[in-house]
Amino acid sequence: MNVFTGISASGGIGLGTAFIIPETEKRIVPQRSVKPEDIGIGWERFKAAVEAVSARLKAQITETAANKIQKEIFESYLAMLSDAVFIKEIKTSYEKELYNIEYVLDKKTGEYEQRLRDSKNEYLTERAKDIRDVFDQVLNELLDYHPFNTDSVPDGAVIVARVMNPTDAIVLSKRKIAGLALTEGGKSSHVTILARNYGIPSVFAVTGITSGIPSGTTVIVDGEKGKIIADPDEKTLSLYRQRIKDEEERKKVLNVFRTKEALTKDGVKFHVFANIGTPDEARTALKEGADGIGLFRTEFLFMAENQSFSEEAQFEAYKEVLETMGGKPVTIRTLDAGGDKLIKGLGDMTSSITSAPTFSPASAPDAKISGGSSQSGQSDRFNQPVQSDFKEKNPLMGLRAIRFSLAHPEILKTQLRALYRAGVYGNLKIMLPLISSAEQIEKAKIIADTAQKELAAEGVPFKKNVPLGIMVETAAAALISDSLAKTADFFSIGTNDLTQYTIGIDRENPFVAELYDECHPAVLRMIQNTLQNAAASGISVSVCGEMASRQNGVLVLGGMGIRNLSMTAKQISAVKEILSKFTIKEMQDISSKALNNLI
């Protein structure tokens, strides 16, 4: 029996067999000359690879028949593989250049992709990503390159890996995973948030686990104590099986709170909302008794496999959530790309910009969000960022969230158009992430105004007067919240980022993860300052970080005056139970001690 210790990322007990995810080797596309008499052999290999990918897509179309958006995406991919003009272009180049088919395919796909991007047309730019994705699959077949495939993970497995990106976590959530054990990751990383949302017991920052546990080994994931037990003895196995049974009984106790209001022991009402990342999770939120959606992380929607960035695809997703919630408030955050949330098709844009575009609200009447030139004759840098080979050394402090959106206004405008259109179907609020100045809000409002004017001119139905709020998750935003409260319609405090930025802790770094403390007096004073300034301006405040779901965090926040909490749906009943056991006076005593560093 071997015991590994790490950070408790997601509670619960998982019991299953270890499935080791290997490190993915970099794909290398060779370049070599081909004799004219061997061209036929290479072309037959190309046709066989296309057929293999086509067969896989047809199977996916059948499997996703009930999901209109995914089905349409797979159908469009299949159509691309049948593009006679492009296929002929590949063949002509192959016969003329006399290089191996893998090299020619990679080269021609890149050229085609670039032509579409250079068109400056939003629709064609989106198709460029699709072209690369589908023909990359053909290239992988030719190279016999098979990176990790989530389909190979069996039900009941404990995933053991060095690291996992949010995309894989979303895909794996569809399977019955017993637990996660990772070498990297912190207790407030986005993979952690997803694991909690899906109820997957997880322990991260576990040293030596990928080499210390063979595949097929029986593994226990103790998400409560931050332990991984490999090849447990019978006594330990029996103990944990009993704990799993006890957990099931505990779930039955909490189940009664699903249909109850969130009330303190002395009858003060709280509103408990759900954080979601996909439309499917809205249905879970309703089942768990959520008062609404406090945070829809739209970047997780974009991270899903083969997802489209098109306005129509976004509109359908947002509409589905609003209709599912049936009039309950739904707060949807604009794209929070960058940092630890790398999105296929956007990652290159995030990491290759040397200087952020500039834009002055004073020039709003003549501002252009689509292509063209400014009145000064200079290129429209607001629309076209400067490209280089520069890579961000610290992306969490770089071009992410609202900074990314303002650097790429077409992406933000497309999302806002989809949101305003979907707003007709429910109680919508829009939220901007990682705000640090009033100027950023004003810039976003200009883009929002343009989006609404376009919809009106096109005669497209849309919701007017949608509240536009902000995430308070930087020290800057908390300290100038008096100014921001005059511009924003509401605040939502994101304690995950606020904590790491205030006390200088990288929440992804296992070496300092133990220092990450949401109840650090400095963080609490940032929250207190934000609350006071919001109250003075008469705007509402909610908390949507992980702090809102931990017992000490709930009690401290409640004592400080917060009455709106948002968390993963699976934690709603537990938070309602916590609230039911304490009075507001007791919470105030706890928060007072925390603010003065006495607990």
Secondary structure, 3 states (H helix, E strand, C coil): CEEEECEEEECCEEEEEEEECCCCCCCCCCCCECCHHHHHHHHHHHHHHHHHHHHHHHHHHHHCCCCHHHHHHHHHHHHHHCCHHHHHHHHHHHHHHCECHHHHHHHHHHHHHHHHHHCCCHHHHHHHHHHHHHHHHHHHHHHCCCCCCHHHCCCCEEEEECCCCHHHHHHHCCCCCCEEEECCCCCCCHHHHHHHHHCCCEEECCCCHHHHCCCCCEEEEECCCCEEEECCCHHHHHHHHHHHHHHHHHHHHHHCCCCCCEECCCCCEEEEEEEECCCHHHHHHHHCCCCCEEEEEHHHHHHCCCCCCCHHHHHHHHHHHHHHHCCCEEEEECCCCECCECCCCCHHHHHCECCCCCCCHHHHHHCCCCCCECCCCCECCCCCCCECCCCCCCHHHCCCCHHHHHHCHHHHHHHHHHHHHHHHHCEEEEEECCCCCHHHHHHHHHHHHHHHHHHHHHCCCCCCCCCEEEEECCHHHHHCHHHHCCCCCEEEECHHHHHHHHHCCCCCCCCCHHHCCCCCHHHHHHHHHHHHHHHHHCCEEEECCHHHHCHHHHHHHHHHCCCEEEEEHHHHHHHHHHHHCCCHHHHHHHHHHHHCCCC
